[in-house]
């Protein structure tokens, strides 16, 4: 037999069933969600470090004053 007599698999595609398509979609969406969660975590850590550094160097931090608003200074009018 020569190779010309054998059917070639080149150029033929396999059809995916609905379950395998769903599995691929699930895997990709899971990877995307994990990547986004990691990016959020890194951004949060970066912002927290910047905030802590800013608070360390702030003159308010040295005196013990805070920037929090007091509820009794802002009465609500109905």
Secondary structure, 3 states (H helix, E strand, C coil): CCCCCCCCCCCCCCCCCHHHHHHHHHHHHHHHHHHHHHHHHHHHHHHHHHHHHHHHHCHHHHHCCCCCCCHHHCCCCC
